[in-house]
Amino acid sequence: MSLFLSVKYFKFTDKHKPQNKHKMTKRTIVALPGDGIGAIVLKEAIRVLDAAGYKADYVYGDIGWDFWCKEGNPLPQRTIDLIAKHKIALFGAITSKPKDDAANELANELQGKGYVYSSPIVTLRQHFNLDICVRPCRSYKGNPLNFVRRGKNNTIDEPFVDVVIFRQNTEGLYGGVEWTNPPAQVYDALMTHPKFRDNFAWCPREELAVSTRIFTYKYTERIVRAAFEHAVKYGYKSVTVCEKPNVIRETSGMMWKIAKEMQKKDFPGIKLNNTNIDAQMMWLTKNPEDYGVIVAGNMFGDIASDAFAGLIGGLGFACSAQFSADGIGVFEPTHGSAPKYADYKVSIVNPIAMIESACMMLDYIDEKPTAQKIRNAIAEVIEEGKVKTYDMMKLSGCQEVIEKGAASTTQMADAIIAKLK
């Protein structure tokens, strides 16, 4: 079953829809290395794209921790302008730290001047309204990290996992509407709610921290429809809403209500399931093959996608894409910047998640044959089993894994490139 992304639900106009211009002239891709291993895996992904025959012009944008420390802004306006101009970006990884740690690492001349750190990737999502996030989790045959379980008569059973998580990307708990020691008008508004008044009025305001979980009908409807459209286009039999409507009644309840109405009206041929996020974490290791498309809010979608990624080999295999309604797409692996690995003399990190994210980019800009060619090469390398990064060998990450036979980041990319020829 294909992991290609349906773009039908984005309702592009000819003006906004990404055009395959590079067949006449090269497309310009904004490359965002970010922090730590981001630059390392991005470099290897671009090598693979080149080897597969996809030629583009890459312009590099500034993003990440260094720019926070030097400029007080981890996402400078010049980078926003690049993405606005060229529409498509490949993104490596970033480092984020807690509020106080971030403030302490600012350059001396910026200390005490009111700079507040905000995650650049969250800022990027909200600035460009990248509300649709897609995270496919699909097993590769022969991957030693694939999930296995006990089957009948004590046999070993390896279920095939083919799940696509649709995560609402701009709202919910990651919306950034939060306070420590909330201002008087916010506190007074909270006191009008009986649950707050009965359970939290005892707490001094200066000792109170509040984070909001905001869902809007418009963007909840968009992510649910995106999930159903994908299921129809690629033959998935079910859509599962993974939330917590029995407790978080207003926000999770909104998503579940929208999904029920939409399924009944527009998608009667697709089975609709409802799972609570906590129960889903148990069931995914019992029967992961029963799930197809999953849709969730921001936090729960993040959790579910990482959990399902663990069934297909972990974050070294976890790719993602995020889109706006007006044609901007950013493609990134879901792993972090892993700074402890960034300075190794020989890089050991697995580049497949980044390469898979580049394949999602190719799907999006109508280069599906090239994307499939790369995926086939990855599949051949994994099934052959001769080249494995340290995670695939189940080794702890350290420089010495190279001496134990683990492939370096570059060697894994080389193996994939060799299968392309």
TIROVEX-920286 format. One record per residue (C-alpha): z, x, y; chain. Coordinates in steps of 0.1 Angstrom, whole numbers, padded with zeros to 4 digits. Layout:
# residues N
+-------+-------+-------+----+
!    pz !    px !    py ! ch !
+-------+-------+-------+----+
!     Z !     X !     Y !  A !
...
+-------+-------+-------+----+
***
This chain:
# residues 421
+-------+-------+-------+----+
!    pz !    px !    py ! ch !
+-------+-------+-------+----+
!  0000 !  0000 !  0000 !  A !
! -0010 !  0014 !  0034 !  A !
!  0015 !  0024 !  0061 !  A !
! -0012 !  0020 !  0088 !  A !
!  0002 !  0001 !  0118 !  A !
! -0013 ! -0032 !  0128 !  A !
! -0020 ! -0033 !  0165 !  A !
! -0031 ! -0069 !  0165 !  A !
!  0002 ! -0082 !  0180 !  A !
!  0000 ! -0059 !  0210 !  A !
! -0027 ! -0081 !  0226 !  A !
! -0044 ! -0052 !  0243 !  A !
! -0071 ! -0059 !  0268 !  A !
! -0101 ! -0036 !  0268 !  A !
! -0084 ! -0019 !  0297 !  A !
! -0052 ! -0011 !  0279 !  A !
! -0063 ! -0006 !  0243 !  A !
! -0065 !  0031 !  0233 !  A !
! -0101 !  0042 !  0231 !  A !
! -0115 !  0067 !  0207 !  A !
! -0129 !  0087 !  0235 !  A !
! -0126 !  0121 !  0218 !  A !
! -0157 !  0114 !  0197 !  A !
! -0175 !  0120 !  0230 !  A !
! -0149 !  0141 !  0247 !  A !
! -0116 !  0154 !  0234 !  A !
! -0086 !  0131 !  0239 !  A !
! -0056 !  0146 !  0258 !  A !
! -0023 !  0144 !  0239 !  A !
!  0010 !  0150 !  0256 !  A !
!  0030 !  0174 !  0235 !  A !
!  0068 !  0172 !  0240 !  A !
!  0085 !  0200 !  0220 !  A !
!  0120 !  0192 !  0232 !  A !
!  0149 !  0211 !  0218 !  A !
!  0158 !  0232 !  0188 !  A !
!  0134 !  0227 !  0159 !  A !
!  0113 !  0202 !  0178 !  A !
!  0090 !  0230 !  0191 !  A !
!  0088 !  0245 !  0156 !  A !
!  0077 !  0213 !  0137 !  A !
!  0054 !  0202 !  0165 !  A !
!  0035 !  0235 !  0164 !  A !
!  0030 !  0230 !  0126 !  A !
!  0019 !  0194 !  0130 !  A !
! -0008 !  0204 !  0155 !  A !
! -0020 !  0231 !  0132 !  A !
! -0024 !  0205 !  0104 !  A !
! -0043 !  0182 !  0128 !  A !
! -0066 !  0210 !  0138 !  A !
! -0073 !  0219 !  0101 !  A !
! -0080 !  0182 !  0093 !  A !
! -0107 !  0182 !  0119 !  A !
! -0089 !  0163 !  0147 !  A !
! -0095 !  0183 !  0179 !  A !
! -0076 !  0173 !  0210 !  A !
! -0065 !  0189 !  0242 !  A !
! -0027 !  0193 !  0243 !  A !
! -0008 !  0193 !  0275 !  A !
!  0029 !  0202 !  0272 !  A !
!  0056 !  0182 !  0289 !  A !
!  0091 !  0192 !  0298 !  A !
!  0119 !  0173 !  0282 !  A !
!  0153 !  0180 !  0267 !  A !
!  0186 !  0199 !  0271 !  A !
!  0173 !  0229 !  0290 !  A !
!  0160 !  0207 !  0318 !  A !
!  0192 !  0188 !  0320 !  A !
!  0211 !  0221 !  0324 !  A !
!  0187 !  0236 !  0350 !  A !
!  0176 !  0205 !  0369 !  A !
!  0201 !  0177 !  0361 !  A !
!  0174 !  0157 !  0346 !  A !
!  0163 !  0159 !  0309 !  A !
!  0132 !  0139 !  0316 !  A !
!  0116 !  0151 !  0348 !  A !
!  0092 !  0129 !  0367 !  A !
!  0064 !  0153 !  0361 !  A !
!  0067 !  0145 !  0324 !  A !
!  0068 !  0108 !  0329 !  A !
!  0036 !  0112 !  0350 !  A !
!  0018 !  0130 !  0322 !  A !
!  0026 !  0103 !  0297 !  A !
!  0016 !  0076 !  0321 !  A !
! -0017 !  0093 !  0326 !  A !
! -0026 !  0102 !  0290 !  A !
! -0009 !  0073 !  0272 !  A !
! -0002 !  0092 !  0239 !  A !
!  0026 !  0117 !  0231 !  A !
!  0037 !  0137 !  0201 !  A !
!  0074 !  0144 !  0204 !  A !
!  0095 !  0169 !  0186 !  A !
!  0133 !  0164 !  0189 !  A !
!  0161 !  0165 !  0215 !  A !
!  0197 !  0176 !  0217 !  A !
!  0222 !  0151 !  0232 !  A !
!  0259 !  0157 !  0238 !  A !
!  0288 !  0135 !  0249 !  A !
!  0293 !  0128 !  0286 !  A !
!  0319 !  0155 !  0294 !  A !
!  0302 !  0182 !  0274 !  A !
!  0269 !  0175 !  0291 !  A !
!  0285 !  0177 !  0325 !  A !
!  0302 !  0210 !  0317 !  A !
!  0268 !  0226 !  0307 !  A !
!  0251 !  0219 !  0340 !  A !
!  0241 !  0249 !  0361 !  A !
!  0269 !  0259 !  0385 !  A !
!  0250 !  0248 !  0416 !  A !
!  0246 !  0212 !  0401 !  A !
!  0283 !  0208 !  0391 !  A !
!  0301 !  0180 !  0409 !  A !
!  0270 !  0165 !  0425 !  A !
!  0270 !  0132 !  0406 !  A !
!  0245 !  0140 !  0378 !  A !
!  0251 !  0118 !  0347 !  A !
!  0234 !  0127 !  0314 !  A !
!  0213 !  0100 !  0298 !  A !
!  0193 !  0105 !  0266 !  A !
!  0158 !  0113 !  0276 !  A !
!  0143 !  0095 !  0246 !  A !
!  0162 !  0063 !  0254 !  A !
!  0152 !  0067 !  0290 !  A !
!  0115 !  0072 !  0279 !  A !
!  0117 !  0041 !  0258 !  A !
!  0130 !  0020 !  0286 !  A !
!  0109 !  0034 !  0314 !  A !
!  0076 !  0027 !  0294 !  A !
!  0091 ! -0003 !  0277 !  A !
!  0084 !  0011 !  0242 !  A !
!  0099 ! -0019 !  0226 !  A !
!  0082 ! -0018 !  0192 !  A !
!  0095 !  0009 !  0170 !  A !
!  0081 !  0013 !  0135 !  A !
!  0097 !  0035 !  0108 !  A !
!  0079 !  0036 !  0074 !  A !
!  0098 !  0048 !  0044 !  A !
!  0076 !  0053 !  0014 !  A !
!  0081 !  0074 ! -0018 !  A !
!  0059 !  0104 ! -0026 !  A !
!  0053 !  0108 ! -0063 !  A !
!  0070 !  0139 ! -0076 !  A !
!  0094 !  0143 ! -0047 !  A !
!  0126 !  0157 ! -0063 !  A !
!  0146 !  0140 ! -0036 !  A !
!  0135 !  0105 ! -0045 !  A !
!  0162 !  0079 ! -0053 !  A !
!  0169 !  0074 ! -0090 !  A !
!  0193 !  0051 ! -0108 !  A !
!  0204 !  0043 ! -0143 !  A !
!  0180 !  0019 ! -0161 !  A !
!  0183 !  0000 ! -0193 !  A !
!  0196 !  0018 ! -0223 !  A !
!  0209 !  0046 ! -0200 !  A !
!  0174 !  0056 ! -0190 !  A !
!  0166 !  0071 ! -0156 !  A !
!  0148 !  0047 ! -0134 !  A !
!  0130 !  0058 ! -0102 !  A !
!  0120 !  0028 ! -0082 !  A !
!  0090 !  0030 ! -0058 !  A !
!  0102 !  0025 ! -0023 !  A !
!  0077 !  0011 !  0003 !  A !
!  0096 ! -0003 !  0032 !  A !
!  0087 ! -0005 !  0069 !  A !
!  0115 ! -0010 !  0094 !  A !
!  0106 ! -0027 !  0127 !  A !
!  0133 ! -0018 !  0151 !  A !
!  0137 ! -0034 !  0186 !  A !
!  0137 ! -0003 !  0207 !  A !
!  0148 ! -0011 !  0242 !  A !
!  0177 ! -0036 !  0241 !  A !
!  0209 ! -0041 !  0221 !  A !
!  0236 ! -0015 !  0220 !  A !
!  0212 !  0012 !  0232 !  A !
!  0205 ! -0007 !  0264 !  A !
!  0228 !  0015 !  0284 !  A !
!  0247 ! -0013 !  0301 !  A !
!  0283 ! -0001 !  0297 !  A !
!  0313 !  0010 !  0316 !  A !
!  0346 !  0029 !  0313 !  A !
!  0371 !  0013 !  0337 !  A !
!  0347 ! -0015 !  0345 !  A !
!  0344 ! -0025 !  0382 !  A !
!  0364 ! -0055 !  0393 !  A !
!  0335 ! -0080 !  0392 !  A !
!  0326 ! -0070 !  0357 !  A !
!  0362 ! -0072 !  0346 !  A !
!  0367 ! -0106 !  0363 !  A !
!  0336 ! -0119 !  0345 !  A !
!  0348 ! -0107 !  0312 !  A !
!  0381 ! -0125 !  0318 !  A !
!  0363 ! -0158 !  0320 !  A !
!  0356 ! -0155 !  0282 !  A !
!  0385 ! -0168 !  0262 !  A !
!  0381 ! -0142 !  0235 !  A !
!  0384 ! -0114 !  0260 !  A !
!  0412 ! -0130 !  0278 !  A !
!  0432 ! -0137 !  0246 !  A !
!  0426 ! -0104 !  0229 !  A !
!  0421 ! -0077 !  0256 !  A !
!  0439 ! -0088 !  0288 !  A !
!  0468 ! -0066 !  0277 !  A !
!  0447 ! -0035 !  0282 !  A !
!  0448 ! -0018 !  0316 !  A !
!  0414 ! -0018 !  0332 !  A !
!  0413 !  0020 !  0335 !  A !
!  0419 !  0023 !  0297 !  A !
!  0390 ! -0001 !  0289 !  A !
!  0355 !  0009 !  0278 !  A !
!  0328 ! -0018 !  0274 !  A !
!  0293 ! -0015 !  0259 !  A !
!  0271 ! -0046 !  0259 !  A !
!  0247 ! -0058 !  0232 !  A !
!  0219 ! -0076 !  0250 !  A !
!  0190 ! -0094 !  0233 !  A !
!  0163 ! -0112 !  0252 !  A !
!  0141 ! -0140 !  0237 !  A !
!  0109 ! -0123 !  0249 !  A !
!  0114 ! -0089 !  0232 !  A !
!  0132 ! -0103 !  0202 !  A !
!  0102 ! -0126 !  0196 !  A !
!  0079 ! -0096 !  0200 !  A !
!  0096 ! -0075 !  0174 !  A !
!  0098 ! -0103 !  0149 !  A !
!  0062 ! -0112 !  0153 !  A !
!  0052 ! -0076 !  0149 !  A !
!  0070 ! -0075 !  0116 !  A !
!  0053 ! -0106 !  0103 !  A !
!  0019 ! -0095 !  0115 !  A !
!  0023 ! -0062 !  0097 !  A !
!  0034 ! -0080 !  0065 !  A !
!  0003 ! -0102 !  0066 !  A !
! -0021 ! -0074 !  0074 !  A !
! -0009 ! -0050 !  0047 !  A !
!  0000 ! -0073 !  0019 !  A !
!  0038 ! -0072 !  0020 !  A !
!  0053 ! -0103 !  0005 !  A !
!  0085 ! -0105 !  0025 !  A !
!  0101 ! -0100 !  0059 !  A !
!  0139 ! -0094 !  0060 !  A !
!  0160 ! -0099 !  0091 !  A !
!  0188 ! -0073 !  0088 !  A !
!  0215 ! -0083 !  0113 !  A !
!  0249 ! -0099 !  0113 !  A !
!  0246 ! -0135 !  0125 !  A !
!  0277 ! -0146 !  0107 !  A !
!  0298 ! -0125 !  0131 !  A !
!  0276 ! -0115 !  0160 !  A !
!  0265 ! -0150 !  0165 !  A !
!  0247 ! -0150 !  0198 !  A !
!  0225 ! -0119 !  0195 !  A !
!  0219 ! -0116 !  0157 !  A !
!  0218 ! -0154 !  0157 !  A !
!  0190 ! -0154 !  0182 !  A !
!  0169 ! -0131 !  0160 !  A !
!  0175 ! -0151 !  0129 !  A !
!  0167 ! -0184 !  0146 !  A !
!  0134 ! -0170 !  0161 !  A !
!  0125 ! -0156 !  0126 !  A !
!  0131 ! -0189 !  0109 !  A !
!  0110 ! -0209 !  0134 !  A !
!  0082 ! -0184 !  0134 !  A !
!  0080 ! -0182 !  0096 !  A !
!  0079 ! -0219 !  0093 !  A !
!  0052 ! -0224 !  0120 !  A !
!  0030 ! -0193 !  0117 !  A !
!  0037 ! -0174 !  0085 !  A !
!  0046 ! -0198 !  0057 !  A !
!  0031 ! -0175 !  0031 !  A !
!  0056 ! -0147 !  0038 !  A !
!  0090 ! -0150 !  0023 !  A !
!  0118 ! -0147 !  0049 !  A !
!  0151 ! -0131 !  0039 !  A !
!  0184 ! -0127 !  0058 !  A !
!  0207 ! -0098 !  0050 !  A !
!  0238 ! -0086 !  0068 !  A !
!  0236 ! -0049 !  0078 !  A !
!  0267 ! -0040 !  0058 !  A !
!  0255 ! -0058 !  0026 !  A !
!  0221 ! -0042 !  0031 !  A !
!  0236 ! -0008 !  0029 !  A !
!  0248 ! -0017 ! -0006 !  A !
!  0217 ! -0035 ! -0018 !  A !
!  0193 ! -0008 ! -0007 !  A !
!  0206 !  0015 ! -0035 !  A !
!  0206 ! -0014 ! -0060 !  A !
!  0171 ! -0028 ! -0056 !  A !
!  0152 ! -0010 ! -0028 !  A !
!  0119 ! -0020 ! -0044 !  A !
!  0126 ! -0056 ! -0035 !  A !
!  0122 ! -0050 !  0002 !  A !
!  0089 ! -0048 !  0022 !  A !
!  0092 ! -0053 !  0059 !  A !
!  0126 ! -0052 !  0076 !  A !
!  0132 ! -0062 !  0112 !  A !
!  0164 ! -0056 !  0132 !  A !
!  0179 ! -0049 !  0166 !  A !
!  0182 ! -0014 !  0180 !  A !
!  0214 ! -0001 !  0164 !  A !
!  0210 ! -0019 !  0130 !  A !
!  0173 ! -0009 !  0129 !  A !
!  0184 !  0027 !  0134 !  A !
!  0210 !  0025 !  0107 !  A !
!  0187 !  0008 !  0082 !  A !
!  0158 !  0032 !  0088 !  A !
!  0180 !  0063 !  0082 !  A !
!  0195 !  0047 !  0051 !  A !
!  0161 !  0039 !  0036 !  A !
!  0149 !  0074 !  0046 !  A !
!  0176 !  0088 !  0023 !  A !
!  0159 !  0071 ! -0006 !  A !
!  0126 !  0089 !  0000 !  A !
!  0140 !  0124 !  0006 !  A !
!  0159 !  0123 !  0038 !  A !
!  0151 !  0130 !  0074 !  A !
!  0126 !  0157 !  0065 !  A !
!  0103 !  0128 !  0054 !  A !
!  0112 !  0102 !  0081 !  A !
!  0085 !  0095 !  0107 !  A !
!  0083 !  0069 !  0134 !  A !
!  0062 !  0054 !  0161 !  A !
!  0070 !  0035 !  0193 !  A !
!  0047 !  0014 !  0214 !  A !
!  0045 ! -0006 !  0246 !  A !
!  0024 ! -0037 !  0252 !  A !
!  0001 ! -0018 !  0276 !  A !
! -0010 !  0009 !  0252 !  A !
!  0015 !  0038 !  0255 !  A !
!  0025 !  0053 !  0222 !  A !
!  0051 !  0080 !  0214 !  A !
!  0053 !  0095 !  0179 !  A !
!  0083 !  0114 !  0166 !  A !
!  0102 !  0123 !  0135 !  A !
!  0136 !  0107 !  0133 !  A !
!  0155 !  0139 !  0126 !  A !
!  0174 !  0157 !  0154 !  A !
!  0170 !  0190 !  0170 !  A !
!  0191 !  0209 !  0144 !  A !
!  0198 !  0238 !  0169 !  A !
!  0215 !  0259 !  0143 !  A !
!  0181 !  0263 !  0126 !  A !
!  0161 !  0269 !  0157 !  A !
!  0168 !  0306 !  0160 !  A !
!  0163 !  0316 !  0124 !  A !
!  0139 !  0346 !  0121 !  A !
!  0119 !  0325 !  0095 !  A !
!  0121 !  0288 !  0100 !  A !
!  0132 !  0268 !  0070 !  A !
!  0130 !  0232 !  0082 !  A !
!  0107 !  0206 !  0065 !  A !
!  0078 !  0198 !  0088 !  A !
!  0066 !  0167 !  0069 !  A !
!  0083 !  0141 !  0090 !  A !
!  0066 !  0155 !  0121 !  A !
!  0032 !  0157 !  0103 !  A !
!  0036 !  0121 !  0091 !  A !
!  0044 !  0111 !  0127 !  A !
!  0012 !  0127 !  0138 !  A !
! -0006 !  0107 !  0111 !  A !
!  0009 !  0075 !  0126 !  A !
! -0006 !  0087 !  0159 !  A !
! -0040 !  0090 !  0142 !  A !
! -0037 !  0055 !  0128 !  A !
! -0030 !  0042 !  0163 !  A !
! -0060 !  0059 !  0180 !  A !
! -0083 !  0047 !  0153 !  A !
! -0086 !  0079 !  0133 !  A !
! -0074 !  0064 !  0100 !  A !
! -0096 !  0085 !  0077 !  A !
! -0082 !  0117 !  0091 !  A !
! -0047 !  0103 !  0088 !  A !
! -0053 !  0094 !  0052 !  A !
! -0068 !  0128 !  0045 !  A !
! -0036 !  0145 !  0057 !  A !
! -0014 !  0120 !  0037 !  A !
! -0034 !  0127 !  0006 !  A !
! -0029 !  0165 !  0011 !  A !
!  0009 !  0160 !  0016 !  A !
!  0010 !  0139 ! -0016 !  A !
! -0009 !  0166 ! -0036 !  A !
!  0015 !  0193 ! -0024 !  A !
!  0046 !  0173 ! -0033 !  A !
!  0033 !  0161 ! -0067 !  A !
!  0022 !  0196 ! -0076 !  A !
!  0057 !  0209 ! -0069 !  A !
!  0048 !  0245 ! -0063 !  A !
!  0058 !  0246 ! -0026 !  A !
!  0092 !  0231 ! -0017 !  A !
!  0113 !  0235 !  0014 !  A !
!  0150 !  0241 !  0010 !  A !
!  0159 !  0204 !  0012 !  A !
!  0134 !  0196 ! -0016 !  A !
!  0151 !  0224 ! -0037 !  A !
!  0185 !  0208 ! -0029 !  A !
!  0198 !  0239 ! -0013 !  A !
!  0222 !  0242 !  0017 !  A !
!  0204 !  0251 !  0048 !  A !
!  0207 !  0288 !  0056 !  A !
!  0184 !  0317 !  0061 !  A !
!  0189 !  0330 !  0026 !  A !
!  0171 !  0300 !  0010 !  A !
!  0138 !  0319 !  0016 !  A !
!  0150 !  0345 ! -0009 !  A !
!  0158 !  0318 ! -0034 !  A !
!  0122 !  0306 ! -0034 !  A !
!  0122 !  0279 ! -0007 !  A !
!  0091 !  0276 !  0014 !  A !
!  0093 !  0282 !  0051 !  A !
!  0082 !  0257 !  0076 !  A !
!  0049 !  0275 !  0081 !  A !
!  0044 !  0279 !  0043 !  A !
!  0047 !  0241 !  0038 !  A !
!  0022 !  0235 !  0066 !  A !
! -0001 !  0262 !  0050 !  A !
!  0001 !  0244 !  0017 !  A !
! -0009 !  0211 !  0032 !  A !
! -0037 !  0227 !  0051 !  A !
! -0050 !  0244 !  0019 !  A !
! -0053 !  0209 !  0003 !  A !
! -0074 !  0197 !  0032 !  A !
! -0101 !  0223 !  0025 !  A !
+-------+-------+-------+----+
***
